[in-house]
Amino acid sequence: MDDYTALDPFFDVIRRGLDGLVDGDHFFDFFADDAVTEYVVTVPGYPRQVDSRAALMDLYRPYGDTIRLTGADDLRVHHDREQGVVVLEYRCHGKLVATGAPYQNRFVSIITIQDRKIVHWRDYLDSLAVVTALGS
């Protein structure tokens, strides 16, 4: 998991938000092998959907080449136990690797859990924050 250390604050905030609801020790362990991850609000060049845990791992592997997160906070958790859906609101912040410029973004993740594994993840982010940070 050394390839993913740039995302550790994100992984930690998600672990806190899903505490007691999913099995596994690491963020990627929380996902079913065939989980679908959708990026509804995204940035140019980023996929709109990935269709497996392995594809998600591949997508996140080079993250640290561009942005290193230093924290994640402002977590809000909304849980519909009957539907197995959790909505997480949170903020991540860090620095751009190339310039040291600050990066901050807010997210809403809608997560469907079945048998203590994530089977669907729908993500919304502030795409302008990404474009602005990478353009600086």
C-alpha positions in Angstrom: 0.0 0.0 0.0 3.1 2.3 -0.2 1.8 3.5 -3.6 -1.1 5.2 -1.9 0.4 7.0 1.1 -0.4 10.4 -0.5 -4.1 9.6 0.1 -3.8 8.5 3.7 -5.8 11.4 5.1 -8.6 10.6 2.7 -8.5 6.9 3.6 -8.7 7.9 7.3 -11.7 10.1 7.0 -13.5 7.4 5.0 -12.6 4.8 7.6 -14.1 7.0 10.3 -17.2 7.6 8.3 -17.8 3.9 7.7 -16.7 2.7 11.1 -18.5 -0.5 12.0 -20.3 -0.8 8.6 -17.6 -2.4 6.4 -15.0 -5.1 6.8 -11.3 -4.7 6.1 -8.3 -2.9 7.3 -7.6 -0.6 4.4 -9.8 1.6 2.1 -9.5 -0.8 -0.8 -10.5 -3.8 1.5 -13.9 -2.1 2.0 -14.8 -2.7 -1.7 -16.4 -5.7 -3.3 -14.3 -7.0 -6.2 -16.9 -5.9 -8.7 -17.8 -2.6 -7.0 -18.8 0.3 -9.3 -17.4 3.7 -8.6 -18.9 6.7 -10.4 -17.5 10.3 -10.6 -20.6 12.4 -11.3 -18.9 15.8 -11.0 -15.3 15.3 -12.1 -12.5 17.0 -14.0 -11.4 16.7 -17.7 -9.5 13.5 -18.4 -10.8 11.7 -15.3 -13.1 8.7 -15.9 -16.8 8.9 -15.2 -16.9 5.3 -13.9 -14.6 2.4 -12.9 -16.0 -1.1 -12.7 -13.9 -3.0 -10.2 -11.9 -2.7 -7.0 -8.7 -3.4 -9.1 -9.5 -0.6 -11.6 -10.1 1.8 -8.6 -6.7 0.8 -7.2 -5.1 1.5 -10.6 -6.8 4.9 -10.9 -5.6 6.0 -7.4 -2.1 4.6 -7.6 -0.5 7.7 -9.3 -2.4 10.2 -7.2 0.8 11.1 -5.2 2.6 12.2 -8.3 0.3 15.2 -8.5 -1.2 15.9 -5.0 -0.2 14.9 -1.5 -3.0 15.2 1.1 -2.1 16.5 4.5 -5.5 16.3 6.1 -9.1 15.4 5.8 -11.8 16.7 8.1 -15.3 18.3 8.5 -16.8 14.8 8.3 -20.6 14.5 8.3 -22.2 11.0 8.1 -25.8 10.3 7.1 -26.8 6.6 7.2 -30.0 5.0 5.9 -29.7 1.6 7.6 -32.7 0.1 5.7 -31.3 0.9 2.3 -27.6 0.2 3.2 -26.7 3.7 2.0 -24.2 6.0 3.7 -23.6 9.6 2.6 -20.3 11.1 3.7 -19.5 14.8 3.4 -15.9 15.7 4.0 -13.0 18.0 3.1 -9.5 17.1 2.0 -6.5 19.4 1.8 -2.9 19.1 0.8 -0.3 20.4 -1.6 0.5 20.1 -5.2 3.7 18.1 -5.7 5.1 20.1 -8.5 4.6 23.6 -7.0 3.8 23.2 -3.3 0.7 25.2 -3.9 -2.2 24.5 -1.6 -5.1 22.2 -2.6 -8.4 21.9 -0.8 -11.7 20.3 -1.9 -15.0 19.3 -0.6 -16.7 16.0 -1.4 -20.0 14.2 -1.1 -19.8 10.4 -1.4 -22.9 8.3 -1.6 -22.0 4.7 -0.7 -24.1 1.6 -1.0 -23.0 -1.3 1.2 -24.1 -5.0 1.0 -22.7 -7.8 3.1 -20.3 -5.3 4.8 -18.7 -4.4 1.5 -19.0 -1.3 -0.7 -20.8 -2.3 -3.9 -21.4 1.2 -5.3 -19.7 4.6 -4.7 -21.0 7.8 -6.3 -18.7 10.8 -5.8 -19.2 14.5 -6.1 -16.5 17.1 -5.8 -15.7 20.7 -6.4 -14.2 20.4 -9.9 -13.3 24.1 -10.0 -11.1 23.6 -7.0 -9.1 20.9 -8.8 -8.8 22.9 -12.1 -7.8 26.0 -10.2 -5.2 24.2 -8.1 -3.7 22.4 -11.1 -3.7 25.6 -13.1 -1.7 27.5 -10.5 
